[in-house]
């Protein structure tokens, strides 16, 4: 059959997702997605904070990265 192309790919993917979430309460599903996105965003913020602090330490700045 090969790799789905164009609209066929999205149609097949949507059908699979509908089967997986069928009967699942949508608010819980969306909450789980938001919660996971928040965790990822928090990890990025933490990495940025660590990088800022590393730069401040390296260049002898008195600037302290935000917590």
PDBQT receptor file of N, H, CA, C and O in Angstrom, charges set to zero:
ATOM      1  N   UNK A   1       0.826  -1.189   0.000  1.00  0.00    +0.000 N 
ATOM      2  CA  UNK A   1       0.000   0.000   0.000  1.00  0.00    +0.000 C 
ATOM      3  C   UNK A   1       0.874   1.258   0.000  1.00  0.00    +0.000 C 
ATOM      4  O   UNK A   1       0.512   2.249  -0.635  1.00  0.00    +0.000 OA
ATOM      5  N   UNK A   2       2.011   1.241   0.694  1.00  0.00    +0.000 N 
ATOM      6  H   UNK A   2       2.305   0.436   1.210  1.00  0.00    +0.000 HD
ATOM      7  CA  UNK A   2       2.916   2.381   0.669  1.00  0.00    +0.000 C 
ATOM      8  C   UNK A   2       2.587   3.410   1.733  1.00  0.00    +0.000 C 
ATOM      9  O   UNK A   2       1.717   3.208   2.580  1.00  0.00    +0.000 OA
ATOM     10  N   UNK A   3       3.295   4.500   1.666  1.00  0.00    +0.000 N 
ATOM     11  H   UNK A   3       4.002   4.665   0.978  1.00  0.00    +0.000 HD
ATOM     12  CA  UNK A   3       3.115   5.589   2.629  1.00  0.00    +0.000 C 
ATOM     13  C   UNK A   3       1.951   6.457   2.179  1.00  0.00    +0.000 C 
ATOM     14  O   UNK A   3       1.895   6.851   1.014  1.00  0.00    +0.000 OA
ATOM     15  N   UNK A   4       1.009   6.767   3.087  1.00  0.00    +0.000 N 
ATOM     16  H   UNK A   4       1.055   6.447   4.033  1.00  0.00    +0.000 HD
ATOM     17  CA  UNK A   4      -0.111   7.631   2.715  1.00  0.00    +0.000 C 
ATOM     18  C   UNK A   4       0.391   9.012   2.310  1.00  0.00    +0.000 C 
ATOM     19  O   UNK A   4       1.355   9.522   2.881  1.00  0.00    +0.000 OA
ATOM     20  N   UNK A   5      -0.261   9.609   1.329  1.00  0.00    +0.000 N 
ATOM     21  H   UNK A   5      -1.044   9.195   0.865  1.00  0.00    +0.000 HD
ATOM     22  CA  UNK A   5       0.147  10.920   0.828  1.00  0.00    +0.000 C 
ATOM     23  C   UNK A   5      -0.966  11.937   1.055  1.00  0.00    +0.000 C 
ATOM     24  O   UNK A   5      -2.146  11.587   1.041  1.00  0.00    +0.000 OA
ATOM     25  N   UNK A   6      -0.592  13.185   1.263  1.00  0.00    +0.000 N 
ATOM     26  H   UNK A   6       0.366  13.470   1.275  1.00  0.00    +0.000 HD
ATOM     27  CA  UNK A   6      -1.527  14.303   1.317  1.00  0.00    +0.000 C 
ATOM     28  C   UNK A   6      -2.679  14.097   2.272  1.00  0.00    +0.000 C 
ATOM     29  O   UNK A   6      -2.488  13.743   3.435  1.00  0.00    +0.000 OA
ATOM     30  N   UNK A   7      -3.903  14.328   1.757  1.00  0.00    +0.000 N 
ATOM     31  H   UNK A   7      -4.058  14.615   0.812  1.00  0.00    +0.000 HD
ATOM     32  CA  UNK A   7      -5.114  14.243   2.569  1.00  0.00    +0.000 C 
ATOM     33  C   UNK A   7      -5.327  12.847   3.127  1.00  0.00    +0.000 C 
ATOM     34  O   UNK A   7      -5.885  12.693   4.214  1.00  0.00    +0.000 OA
ATOM     35  N   UNK A   8      -4.892  11.832   2.401  1.00  0.00    +0.000 N 
ATOM     36  H   UNK A   8      -4.438  11.957   1.519  1.00  0.00    +0.000 HD
ATOM     37  CA  UNK A   8      -5.062  10.455   2.857  1.00  0.00    +0.000 C 
ATOM     38  C   UNK A   8      -4.359  10.253   4.192  1.00  0.00    +0.000 C 
ATOM     39  O   UNK A   8      -4.881   9.558   5.063  1.00  0.00    +0.000 OA
ATOM     40  N   UNK A   9      -3.184  10.850   4.366  1.00  0.00    +0.000 N 
ATOM     41  H   UNK A   9      -2.760  11.415   3.657  1.00  0.00    +0.000 HD
ATOM     42  CA  UNK A   9      -2.431  10.713   5.607  1.00  0.00    +0.000 C 
ATOM     43  C   UNK A   9      -3.228  11.273   6.776  1.00  0.00    +0.000 C 
ATOM     44  O   UNK A   9      -3.355  10.619   7.811  1.00  0.00    +0.000 OA
ATOM     45  N   UNK A  10      -3.770  12.489   6.617  1.00  0.00    +0.000 N 
ATOM     46  H   UNK A  10      -3.667  13.021   5.776  1.00  0.00    +0.000 HD
ATOM     47  CA  UNK A  10      -4.504  13.116   7.709  1.00  0.00    +0.000 C 
ATOM     48  C   UNK A  10      -5.809  12.388   7.997  1.00  0.00    +0.000 C 
ATOM     49  O   UNK A  10      -6.208  12.278   9.156  1.00  0.00    +0.000 OA
ATOM     50  N   UNK A  11      -6.472  11.896   6.973  1.00  0.00    +0.000 N 
ATOM     51  H   UNK A  11      -6.147  11.986   6.032  1.00  0.00    +0.000 HD
ATOM     52  CA  UNK A  11      -7.709  11.147   7.173  1.00  0.00    +0.000 C 
ATOM     53  C   UNK A  11      -7.434   9.883   7.964  1.00  0.00    +0.000 C 
ATOM     54  O   UNK A  11      -8.160   9.577   8.910  1.00  0.00    +0.000 OA
ATOM     55  N   UNK A  12      -6.402   9.147   7.594  1.00  0.00    +0.000 N 
ATOM     56  H   UNK A  12      -5.813   9.395   6.826  1.00  0.00    +0.000 HD
ATOM     57  CA  UNK A  12      -6.067   7.923   8.313  1.00  0.00    +0.000 C 
ATOM     58  C   UNK A  12      -5.681   8.223   9.750  1.00  0.00    +0.000 C 
ATOM     59  O   UNK A  12      -6.094   7.506  10.662  1.00  0.00    +0.000 OA
ATOM     60  N   UNK A  13      -4.896   9.270   9.970  1.00  0.00    +0.000 N 
ATOM     61  H   UNK A  13      -4.560   9.852   9.230  1.00  0.00    +0.000 HD
ATOM     62  CA  UNK A  13      -4.457   9.629  11.312  1.00  0.00    +0.000 C 
ATOM     63  C   UNK A  13      -5.660  10.022  12.167  1.00  0.00    +0.000 C 
ATOM     64  O   UNK A  13      -5.757   9.610  13.323  1.00  0.00    +0.000 OA
ATOM     65  N   UNK A  14      -6.574  10.812  11.611  1.00  0.00    +0.000 N 
ATOM     66  H   UNK A  14      -6.495  11.146  10.672  1.00  0.00    +0.000 HD
ATOM     67  CA  UNK A  14      -7.758  11.234  12.355  1.00  0.00    +0.000 C 
ATOM     68  C   UNK A  14      -8.607  10.039  12.740  1.00  0.00    +0.000 C 
ATOM     69  O   UNK A  14      -9.124   9.977  13.855  1.00  0.00    +0.000 OA
ATOM     70  N   UNK A  15      -8.755   9.095  11.830  1.00  0.00    +0.000 N 
ATOM     71  H   UNK A  15      -8.335   9.146  10.924  1.00  0.00    +0.000 HD
ATOM     72  CA  UNK A  15      -9.543   7.898  12.104  1.00  0.00    +0.000 C 
ATOM     73  C   UNK A  15      -8.924   7.106  13.240  1.00  0.00    +0.000 C 
ATOM     74  O   UNK A  15      -9.635   6.632  14.126  1.00  0.00    +0.000 OA
ATOM     75  N   UNK A  16      -7.614   6.957  13.225  1.00  0.00    +0.000 N 
ATOM     76  H   UNK A  16      -7.036   7.342  12.506  1.00  0.00    +0.000 HD
ATOM     77  CA  UNK A  16      -6.927   6.220  14.287  1.00  0.00    +0.000 C 
ATOM     78  C   UNK A  16      -7.104   6.935  15.619  1.00  0.00    +0.000 C 
ATOM     79  O   UNK A  16      -7.385   6.294  16.631  1.00  0.00    +0.000 OA
ATOM     80  N   UNK A  17      -6.941   8.258  15.629  1.00  0.00    +0.000 N 
ATOM     81  H   UNK A  17      -6.712   8.779  14.806  1.00  0.00    +0.000 HD
ATOM     82  CA  UNK A  17      -7.084   9.019  16.870  1.00  0.00    +0.000 C 
ATOM     83  C   UNK A  17      -8.509   8.920  17.397  1.00  0.00    +0.000 C 
ATOM     84  O   UNK A  17      -8.707   8.814  18.607  1.00  0.00    +0.000 OA
ATOM     85  N   UNK A  18      -9.512   8.954  16.509  1.00  0.00    +0.000 N 
ATOM     86  H   UNK A  18      -9.350   9.041  15.526  1.00  0.00    +0.000 HD
ATOM     87  CA  UNK A  18     -10.898   8.842  16.943  1.00  0.00    +0.000 C 
ATOM     88  C   UNK A  18     -11.144   7.504  17.616  1.00  0.00    +0.000 C 
ATOM     89  O   UNK A  18     -11.852   7.440  18.621  1.00  0.00    +0.000 OA
ATOM     90  N   UNK A  19     -10.577   6.443  17.085  1.00  0.00    +0.000 N 
ATOM     91  H   UNK A  19     -10.002   6.495  16.269  1.00  0.00    +0.000 HD
ATOM     92  CA  UNK A  19     -10.751   5.121  17.688  1.00  0.00    +0.000 C 
ATOM     93  C   UNK A  19     -10.099   5.052  19.060  1.00  0.00    +0.000 C 
ATOM     94  O   UNK A  19     -10.642   4.445  19.983  1.00  0.00    +0.000 OA
ATOM     95  N   UNK A  20      -8.917   5.682  19.195  1.00  0.00    +0.000 N 
ATOM     96  H   UNK A  20      -8.475   6.175  18.445  1.00  0.00    +0.000 HD
ATOM     97  CA  UNK A  20      -8.201   5.630  20.466  1.00  0.00    +0.000 C 
ATOM     98  C   UNK A  20      -8.899   6.430  21.550  1.00  0.00    +0.000 C 
ATOM     99  O   UNK A  20      -8.868   6.038  22.716  1.00  0.00    +0.000 OA
ATOM    100  N   UNK A  21      -9.530   7.542  21.194  1.00  0.00    +0.000 N 
ATOM    101  H   UNK A  21      -9.556   7.860  20.246  1.00  0.00    +0.000 HD
ATOM    102  CA  UNK A  21     -10.150   8.414  22.192  1.00  0.00    +0.000 C 
ATOM    103  C   UNK A  21     -11.651   8.212  22.288  1.00  0.00    +0.000 C 
ATOM    104  O   UNK A  21     -12.318   8.906  23.056  1.00  0.00    +0.000 OA
ATOM    105  N   UNK A  22     -12.186   7.287  21.532  1.00  0.00    +0.000 N 
ATOM    106  H   UNK A  22     -11.644   6.724  20.908  1.00  0.00    +0.000 HD
ATOM    107  CA  UNK A  22     -13.621   7.062  21.546  1.00  0.00    +0.000 C 
ATOM    108  C   UNK A  22     -14.071   6.695  22.955  1.00  0.00    +0.000 C 
ATOM    109  O   UNK A  22     -13.547   5.763  23.564  1.00  0.00    +0.000 OA
ATOM    110  N   UNK A  23     -15.037   7.430  23.456  1.00  0.00    +0.000 N 
ATOM    111  H   UNK A  23     -15.463   8.187  22.961  1.00  0.00    +0.000 HD
ATOM    112  CA  UNK A  23     -15.557   7.160  24.790  1.00  0.00    +0.000 C 
ATOM    113  C   UNK A  23     -14.769   7.837  25.897  1.00  0.00    +0.000 C 
ATOM    114  O   UNK A  23     -15.212   7.841  27.045  1.00  0.00    +0.000 OA
ATOM    115  N   UNK A  24     -13.610   8.414  25.583  1.00  0.00    +0.000 N 
ATOM    116  H   UNK A  24     -13.250   8.411  24.649  1.00  0.00    +0.000 HD
ATOM    117  CA  UNK A  24     -12.813   9.108  26.598  1.00  0.00    +0.000 C 
ATOM    118  C   UNK A  24     -13.399  10.497  26.811  1.00  0.00    +0.000 C 
ATOM    119  O   UNK A  24     -13.769  11.166  25.846  1.00  0.00    +0.000 OA
ATOM    120  N   UNK A  25     -13.486  10.931  28.045  1.00  0.00    +0.000 N 
ATOM    121  H   UNK A  25     -13.186  10.388  28.829  1.00  0.00    +0.000 HD
ATOM    122  CA  UNK A  25     -14.015  12.275  28.290  1.00  0.00    +0.000 C 
ATOM    123  C   UNK A  25     -13.036  13.323  27.764  1.00  0.00    +0.000 C 
ATOM    124  O   UNK A  25     -11.868  13.331  28.153  1.00  0.00    +0.000 OA
ATOM    125  N   UNK A  26     -13.501  14.196  26.893  1.00  0.00    +0.000 N 
ATOM    126  H   UNK A  26     -14.449  14.190  26.577  1.00  0.00    +0.000 HD
ATOM    127  CA  UNK A  26     -12.608  15.175  26.278  1.00  0.00    +0.000 C 
ATOM    128  C   UNK A  26     -11.970  16.132  27.279  1.00  0.00    +0.000 C 
ATOM    129  O   UNK A  26     -10.780  16.419  27.156  1.00  0.00    +0.000 OA
ATOM    130  N   UNK A  27     -12.719  16.643  28.275  1.00  0.00    +0.000 N 
ATOM    131  H   UNK A  27     -13.686  16.410  28.375  1.00  0.00    +0.000 HD
ATOM    132  CA  UNK A  27     -12.060  17.564  29.204  1.00  0.00    +0.000 C 
ATOM    133  C   UNK A  27     -10.829  16.949  29.874  1.00  0.00    +0.000 C 
ATOM    134  O   UNK A  27      -9.824  17.635  30.058  1.00  0.00    +0.000 OA
ATOM    135  N   UNK A  28     -10.894  15.688  30.235  1.00  0.00    +0.000 N 
ATOM    136  H   UNK A  28     -11.711  15.131  30.085  1.00  0.00    +0.000 HD
ATOM    137  CA  UNK A  28      -9.744  15.022  30.839  1.00  0.00    +0.000 C 
ATOM    138  C   UNK A  28      -8.601  14.881  29.861  1.00  0.00    +0.000 C 
ATOM    139  O   UNK A  28      -7.436  15.036  30.228  1.00  0.00    +0.000 OA
ATOM    140  N   UNK A  29      -8.928  14.590  28.630  1.00  0.00    +0.000 N 
ATOM    141  H   UNK A  29      -9.874  14.464  28.332  1.00  0.00    +0.000 HD
ATOM    142  CA  UNK A  29      -7.911  14.451  27.593  1.00  0.00    +0.000 C 
ATOM    143  C   UNK A  29      -7.194  15.779  27.389  1.00  0.00    +0.000 C 
ATOM    144  O   UNK A  29      -5.964  15.828  27.345  1.00  0.00    +0.000 OA
ATOM    145  N   UNK A  30      -7.974  16.867  27.263  1.00  0.00    +0.000 N 
ATOM    146  H   UNK A  30      -8.973  16.827  27.298  1.00  0.00    +0.000 HD
ATOM    147  CA  UNK A  30      -7.367  18.177  27.063  1.00  0.00    +0.000 C 
ATOM    148  C   UNK A  30      -6.582  18.623  28.288  1.00  0.00    +0.000 C 
ATOM    149  O   UNK A  30      -5.532  19.252  28.153  1.00  0.00    +0.000 OA
ATOM    150  N   UNK A  31      -7.072  18.309  29.468  1.00  0.00    +0.000 N 
ATOM    151  H   UNK A  31      -7.925  17.798  29.577  1.00  0.00    +0.000 HD
ATOM    152  CA  UNK A  31      -6.341  18.652  30.690  1.00  0.00    +0.000 C 
ATOM    153  C   UNK A  31      -5.000  17.937  30.723  1.00  0.00    +0.000 C 
ATOM    154  O   UNK A  31      -3.989  18.522  31.109  1.00  0.00    +0.000 OA
ATOM    155  N   UNK A  32      -4.990  16.683  30.322  1.00  0.00    +0.000 N 
ATOM    156  H   UNK A  32      -5.812  16.207  30.008  1.00  0.00    +0.000 HD
ATOM    157  CA  UNK A  32      -3.745  15.911  30.304  1.00  0.00    +0.000 C 
ATOM    158  C   UNK A  32      -2.758  16.512  29.311  1.00  0.00    +0.000 C 
ATOM    159  O   UNK A  32      -1.560  16.586  29.586  1.00  0.00    +0.000 OA
ATOM    160  N   UNK A  33      -3.257  16.936  28.166  1.00  0.00    +0.000 N 
ATOM    161  H   UNK A  33      -4.230  16.876  27.943  1.00  0.00    +0.000 HD
ATOM    162  CA  UNK A  33      -2.389  17.553  27.158  1.00  0.00    +0.000 C 
ATOM    163  C   UNK A  33      -1.823  18.860  27.689  1.00  0.00    +0.000 C 
ATOM    164  O   UNK A  33      -0.629  19.125  27.547  1.00  0.00    +0.000 OA
ATOM    165  N   UNK A  34      -2.682  19.687  28.307  1.00  0.00    +0.000 N 
ATOM    166  H   UNK A  34      -3.652  19.472  28.422  1.00  0.00    +0.000 HD
ATOM    167  CA  UNK A  34      -2.211  20.962  28.868  1.00  0.00    +0.000 C 
ATOM    168  C   UNK A  34      -1.193  20.730  29.973  1.00  0.00    +0.000 C 
ATOM    169  O   UNK A  34      -0.190  21.438  30.061  1.00  0.00    +0.000 OA
ATOM    170  N   UNK A  35      -1.452  19.738  30.813  1.00  0.00    +0.000 N 
ATOM    171  H   UNK A  35      -2.266  19.162  30.741  1.00  0.00    +0.000 HD
ATOM    172  CA  UNK A  35      -0.545  19.429  31.917  1.00  0.00    +0.000 C 
ATOM    173  C   UNK A  35       0.826  19.019  31.371  1.00  0.00    +0.000 C 
ATOM    174  O   UNK A  35       1.855  19.464  31.879  1.00  0.00    +0.000 OA
ATOM    175  N   UNK A  36       0.839  18.178  30.345  1.00  0.00    +0.000 N 
ATOM    176  H   UNK A  36       0.003  17.816  29.933  1.00  0.00    +0.000 HD
ATOM    177  CA  UNK A  36       2.099  17.728  29.746  1.00  0.00    +0.000 C 
ATOM    178  C   UNK A  36       2.824  18.899  29.086  1.00  0.00    +0.000 C 
ATOM    179  O   UNK A  36       4.043  19.019  29.200  1.00  0.00    +0.000 OA
ATOM    180  N   UNK A  37       2.081  19.759  28.400  1.00  0.00    +0.000 N 
ATOM    181  H   UNK A  37       1.090  19.662  28.307  1.00  0.00    +0.000 HD
ATOM    182  CA  UNK A  37       2.689  20.937  27.772  1.00  0.00    +0.000 C 
ATOM    183  C   UNK A  37       3.287  21.849  28.836  1.00  0.00    +0.000 C 
ATOM    184  O   UNK A  37       4.354  22.425  28.625  1.00  0.00    +0.000 OA
ATOM    185  N   UNK A  38       2.621  21.986  29.966  1.00  0.00    +0.000 N 
ATOM    186  H   UNK A  38       1.754  21.518  30.137  1.00  0.00    +0.000 HD
ATOM    187  CA  UNK A  38       3.140  22.802  31.061  1.00  0.00    +0.000 C 
ATOM    188  C   UNK A  38       4.424  22.245  31.630  1.00  0.00    +0.000 C 
ATOM    189  O   UNK A  38       5.336  22.996  31.975  1.00  0.00    +0.000 OA
ATOM    190  N   UNK A  39       4.498  20.920  31.730  1.00  0.00    +0.000 N 
ATOM    191  H   UNK A  39       3.757  20.310  31.450  1.00  0.00    +0.000 HD
ATOM    192  CA  UNK A  39       5.725  20.286  32.227  1.00  0.00    +0.000 C 
ATOM    193  C   UNK A  39       6.888  20.578  31.286  1.00  0.00    +0.000 C 
ATOM    194  O   UNK A  39       7.989  20.904  31.729  1.00  0.00    +0.000 OA
ATOM    195  N   UNK A  40       6.638  20.458  29.990  1.00  0.00    +0.000 N 
ATOM    196  H   UNK A  40       5.744  20.193  29.629  1.00  0.00    +0.000 HD
ATOM    197  CA  UNK A  40       7.687  20.701  28.998  1.00  0.00    +0.000 C 
ATOM    198  C   UNK A  40       8.119  22.162  29.042  1.00  0.00    +0.000 C 
ATOM    199  O   UNK A  40       9.313  22.459  29.001  1.00  0.00    +0.000 OA
ATOM    200  N   UNK A  41       7.144  23.082  29.126  1.00  0.00    +0.000 N 
ATOM    201  H   UNK A  41       6.174  22.840  29.159  1.00  0.00    +0.000 HD
ATOM    202  CA  UNK A  41       7.474  24.503  29.203  1.00  0.00    +0.000 C 
ATOM    203  C   UNK A  41       8.289  24.796  30.462  1.00  0.00    +0.000 C 
ATOM    204  O   UNK A  41       9.237  25.581  30.420  1.00  0.00    +0.000 OA
ATOM    205  N   UNK A  42       7.927  24.175  31.568  1.00  0.00    +0.000 N 
ATOM    206  H   UNK A  42       7.157  23.538  31.601  1.00  0.00    +0.000 HD
ATOM    207  CA  UNK A  42       8.676  24.351  32.808  1.00  0.00    +0.000 C 
ATOM    208  C   UNK A  42      10.103  23.860  32.688  1.00  0.00    +0.000 C 
ATOM    209  O   UNK A  42      11.021  24.475  33.232  1.00  0.00    +0.000 OA
ATOM    210  N   UNK A  43      10.299  22.759  31.980  1.00  0.00    +0.000 N 
ATOM    211  H   UNK A  43       9.553  22.260  31.539  1.00  0.00    +0.000 HD
ATOM    212  CA  UNK A  43      11.651  22.238  31.773  1.00  0.00    +0.000 C 
ATOM    213  C   UNK A  43      12.487  23.220  30.954  1.00  0.00    +0.000 C 
ATOM    214  O   UNK A  43      13.661  23.432  31.255  1.00  0.00    +0.000 OA
ATOM    215  N   UNK A  44      11.885  23.827  29.911  1.00  0.00    +0.000 N 
ATOM    216  H   UNK A  44      10.931  23.655  29.667  1.00  0.00    +0.000 HD
ATOM    217  CA  UNK A  44      12.607  24.812  29.107  1.00  0.00    +0.000 C 
ATOM    218  C   UNK A  44      12.969  26.032  29.942  1.00  0.00    +0.000 C 
ATOM    219  O   UNK A  44      14.088  26.539  29.854  1.00  0.00    +0.000 OA
ATOM    220  N   UNK A  45      12.018  26.507  30.759  1.00  0.00    +0.000 N 
ATOM    221  H   UNK A  45      11.110  26.095  30.830  1.00  0.00    +0.000 HD
ATOM    222  CA  UNK A  45      12.301  27.662  31.616  1.00  0.00    +0.000 C 
ATOM    223  C   UNK A  45      13.439  27.354  32.579  1.00  0.00    +0.000 C 
ATOM    224  O   UNK A  45      14.302  28.199  32.815  1.00  0.00    +0.000 OA
ATOM    225  N   UNK A  46      13.444  26.156  33.131  1.00  0.00    +0.000 N 
ATOM    226  H   UNK A  46      12.743  25.469  32.939  1.00  0.00    +0.000 HD
ATOM    227  CA  UNK A  46      14.497  25.763  34.057  1.00  0.00    +0.000 C 
ATOM    228  C   UNK A  46      15.853  25.748  33.351  1.00  0.00    +0.000 C 
ATOM    229  O   UNK A  46      16.844  26.227  33.902  1.00  0.00    +0.000 OA
ATOM    230  N   UNK A  47      15.900  25.205  32.142  1.00  0.00    +0.000 N 
ATOM    231  H   UNK A  47      15.095  24.816  31.694  1.00  0.00    +0.000 HD
ATOM    232  CA  UNK A  47      17.154  25.171  31.379  1.00  0.00    +0.000 C 
ATOM    233  C   UNK A  47      17.638  26.588  31.066  1.00  0.00    +0.000 C 
ATOM    234  O   UNK A  47      18.833  26.867  31.152  1.00  0.00    +0.000 OA
ATOM    235  N   UNK A  48      16.715  27.480  30.704  1.00  0.00    +0.000 N 
ATOM    236  H   UNK A  48      15.743  27.253  30.634  1.00  0.00    +0.000 HD
ATOM    237  CA  UNK A  48      17.093  28.866  30.429  1.00  0.00    +0.000 C 
ATOM    238  C   UNK A  48      17.652  29.531  31.682  1.00  0.00    +0.000 C 
ATOM    239  O   UNK A  48      18.638  30.264  31.609  1.00  0.00    +0.000 OA
ATOM    240  N   UNK A  49      17.026  29.279  32.827  1.00  0.00    +0.000 N 
ATOM    241  H   UNK A  49      16.225  28.684  32.886  1.00  0.00    +0.000 HD
ATOM    242  CA  UNK A  49      17.485  29.851  34.088  1.00  0.00    +0.000 C 
ATOM    243  C   UNK A  49      18.891  29.368  34.414  1.00  0.00    +0.000 C 
ATOM    244  O   UNK A  49      19.744  30.154  34.825  1.00  0.00    +0.000 OA
ATOM    245  N   UNK A  50      19.127  28.087  34.231  1.00  0.00    +0.000 N 
ATOM    246  H   UNK A  50      18.434  27.449  33.897  1.00  0.00    +0.000 HD
ATOM    247  CA  UNK A  50      20.452  27.511  34.495  1.00  0.00    +0.000 C 
ATOM    248  C   UNK A  50      21.494  28.126  33.559  1.00  0.00    +0.000 C 
ATOM    249  O   UNK A  50      22.599  28.453  33.992  1.00  0.00    +0.000 OA
ATOM    250  N   UNK A  51      21.148  28.286  32.277  1.00  0.00    +0.000 N 
ATOM    251  H   UNK A  51      20.251  28.021  31.925  1.00  0.00    +0.000 HD
ATOM    252  CA  UNK A  51      22.071  28.880  31.310  1.00  0.00    +0.000 C 
ATOM    253  C   UNK A  51      22.393  30.330  31.682  1.00  0.00    +0.000 C 
ATOM    254  O   UNK A  51      23.551  30.744  31.621  1.00  0.00    +0.000 OA
ATOM    255  N   UNK A  52      21.363  31.104  32.069  1.00  0.00    +0.000 N 
ATOM    256  H   UNK A  52      20.423  30.767  32.118  1.00  0.00    +0.000 HD
ATOM    257  CA  UNK A  52      21.589  32.488  32.477  1.00  0.00    +0.000 C 
ATOM    258  C   UNK A  52      22.517  32.552  33.685  1.00  0.00    +0.000 C 
ATOM    259  O   UNK A  52      23.423  33.384  33.737  1.00  0.00    +0.000 OA
ATOM    260  N   UNK A  53      22.289  31.669  34.654  1.00  0.00    +0.000 N 
ATOM    261  H   UNK A  53      21.554  30.993  34.612  1.00  0.00    +0.000 HD
ATOM    262  CA  UNK A  53      23.126  31.666  35.851  1.00  0.00    +0.000 C 
ATOM    263  C   UNK A  53      24.561  31.274  35.505  1.00  0.00    +0.000 C 
ATOM    264  O   UNK A  53      25.512  31.832  36.052  1.00  0.00    +0.000 OA
ATOM    265  N   UNK A  54      24.710  30.316  34.596  1.00  0.00    +0.000 N 
ATOM    266  H   UNK A  54      23.937  29.864  34.151  1.00  0.00    +0.000 HD
ATOM    267  CA  UNK A  54      26.048  29.887  34.166  1.00  0.00    +0.000 C 
ATOM    268  C   UNK A  54      26.797  31.048  33.508  1.00  0.00    +0.000 C 
ATOM    269  O   UNK A  54      27.977  31.266  33.781  1.00  0.00    +0.000 OA
ATOM    270  N   UNK A  55      26.101  31.793  32.635  1.00  0.00    +0.000 N 
ATOM    271  H   UNK A  55      25.142  31.616  32.412  1.00  0.00    +0.000 HD
ATOM    272  CA  UNK A  55      26.721  32.946  31.982  1.00  0.00    +0.000 C 
ATOM    273  C   UNK A  55      27.106  34.002  33.015  1.00  0.00    +0.000 C 
ATOM    274  O   UNK A  55      28.187  34.587  32.939  1.00  0.00    +0.000 OA
ATOM    275  N   UNK A  56      26.216  34.245  33.981  1.00  0.00    +0.000 N 
ATOM    276  H   UNK A  56      25.338  33.771  34.043  1.00  0.00    +0.000 HD
ATOM    277  CA  UNK A  56      26.500  35.238  35.018  1.00  0.00    +0.000 C 
ATOM    278  C   UNK A  56      27.725  34.820  35.824  1.00  0.00    +0.000 C 
ATOM    279  O   UNK A  56      28.581  35.652  36.127  1.00  0.00    +0.000 OA
ATOM    280  N   UNK A  57      27.815  33.557  36.166  1.00  0.00    +0.000 N 
ATOM    281  H   UNK A  57      27.120  32.882  35.920  1.00  0.00    +0.000 HD
ATOM    282  CA  UNK A  57      28.963  33.055  36.922  1.00  0.00    +0.000 C 
ATOM    283  C   UNK A  57      30.243  33.143  36.090  1.00  0.00    +0.000 C 
ATOM    284  O   UNK A  57      31.301  33.507  36.602  1.00  0.00    +0.000 OA
ATOM    285  N   UNK A  58      30.137  32.809  34.814  1.00  0.00    +0.000 N 
ATOM    286  H   UNK A  58      29.277  32.514  34.397  1.00  0.00    +0.000 HD
ATOM    287  CA  UNK A  58      31.303  32.787  33.931  1.00  0.00    +0.000 C 
ATOM    288  C   UNK A  58      31.902  34.178  33.753  1.00  0.00    +0.000 C 
ATOM    289  O   UNK A  58      33.122  34.340  33.759  1.00  0.00    +0.000 OA
ATOM    290  N   UNK A  59      31.043  35.175  33.594  1.00  0.00    +0.000 N 
ATOM    291  H   UNK A  59      30.052  35.043  33.588  1.00  0.00    +0.000 HD
ATOM    292  CA  UNK A  59      31.525  36.523  33.330  1.00  0.00    +0.000 C 
ATOM    293  C   UNK A  59      31.594  37.382  34.588  1.00  0.00    +0.000 C 
ATOM    294  O   UNK A  59      31.835  38.586  34.497  1.00  0.00    +0.000 OA
ATOM    295  N   UNK A  60      31.388  36.789  35.751  1.00  0.00    +0.000 N 
ATOM    296  H   UNK A  60      31.193  35.811  35.825  1.00  0.00    +0.000 HD
ATOM    297  CA  UNK A  60      31.532  37.495  37.016  1.00  0.00    +0.000 C 
ATOM    298  C   UNK A  60      30.452  38.522  37.279  1.00  0.00    +0.000 C 
ATOM    299  O   UNK A  60      30.647  39.444  38.070  1.00  0.00    +0.000 OA
ATOM    300  N   UNK A  61      29.338  38.374  36.634  1.00  0.00    +0.000 N 
ATOM    301  H   UNK A  61      29.179  37.625  35.991  1.00  0.00    +0.000 HD
ATOM    302  CA  UNK A  61      28.238  39.307  36.836  1.00  0.00    +0.000 C 
ATOM    303  C   UNK A  61      27.575  39.029  38.177  1.00  0.00    +0.000 C 
ATOM    304  O   UNK A  61      27.582  37.901  38.670  1.00  0.00    +0.000 OA
ATOM    305  N   UNK A  62      27.008  40.068  38.751  1.00  0.00    +0.000 N 
ATOM    306  H   UNK A  62      27.002  40.984  38.351  1.00  0.00    +0.000 HD
ATOM    307  CA  UNK A  62      26.278  39.880  40.007  1.00  0.00    +0.000 C 
ATOM    308  C   UNK A  62      24.816  39.568  39.736  1.00  0.00    +0.000 C 
ATOM    309  O   UNK A  62      24.036  39.366  40.666  1.00  0.00    +0.000 OA
ATOM    310  N   UNK A  63      24.447  39.528  38.465  1.00  0.00    +0.000 N 
ATOM    311  H   UNK A  63      25.081  39.692  37.709  1.00  0.00    +0.000 HD
ATOM    312  CA  UNK A  63      23.069  39.227  38.097  1.00  0.00    +0.000 C 
ATOM    313  C   UNK A  63      22.734  37.801  38.513  1.00  0.00    +0.000 C 
ATOM    314  O   UNK A  63      23.494  36.867  38.255  1.00  0.00    +0.000 OA
ATOM    315  N   UNK A  64      21.590  37.654  39.157  1.00  0.00    +0.000 N 
ATOM    316  H   UNK A  64      20.974  38.412  39.366  1.00  0.00    +0.000 HD
ATOM    317  CA  UNK A  64      21.126  36.326  39.558  1.00  0.00    +0.000 C 
ATOM    318  C   UNK A  64      19.918  36.000  38.695  1.00  0.00    +0.000 C 
ATOM    319  O   UNK A  64      18.993  36.805  38.581  1.00  0.00    +0.000 OA
ATOM    320  N   UNK A  65      19.927  34.836  38.096  1.00  0.00    +0.000 N 
ATOM    321  H   UNK A  65      20.678  34.182  38.189  1.00  0.00    +0.000 HD
ATOM    322  CA  UNK A  65      18.832  34.417  37.226  1.00  0.00    +0.000 C 
ATOM    323  C   UNK A  65      17.545  34.314  38.021  1.00  0.00    +0.000 C 
ATOM    324  O   UNK A  65      17.546  33.983  39.206  1.00  0.00    +0.000 OA
ATOM    325  N   UNK A  66      16.446  34.606  37.338  1.00  0.00    +0.000 N 
ATOM    326  H   UNK A  66      16.445  34.875  36.375  1.00  0.00    +0.000 HD
ATOM    327  CA  UNK A  66      15.122  34.520  37.969  1.00  0.00    +0.000 C 
ATOM    328  C   UNK A  66      14.803  33.077  38.319  1.00  0.00    +0.000 C 
ATOM    329  O   UNK A  66      15.180  32.151  37.601  1.00  0.00    +0.000 OA
ATOM    330  N   UNK A  67      14.110  32.901  39.419  1.00  0.00    +0.000 N 
ATOM    331  H   UNK A  67      13.804  33.653  40.002  1.00  0.00    +0.000 HD
ATOM    332  CA  UNK A  67      13.729  31.548  39.860  1.00  0.00    +0.000 C 
ATOM    333  C   UNK A  67      12.452  31.119  39.215  1.00  0.00    +0.000 C 
ATOM    334  O   UNK A  67      11.975  30.012  39.465  1.00  0.00    +0.000 OA
TER     335      UNK A  67
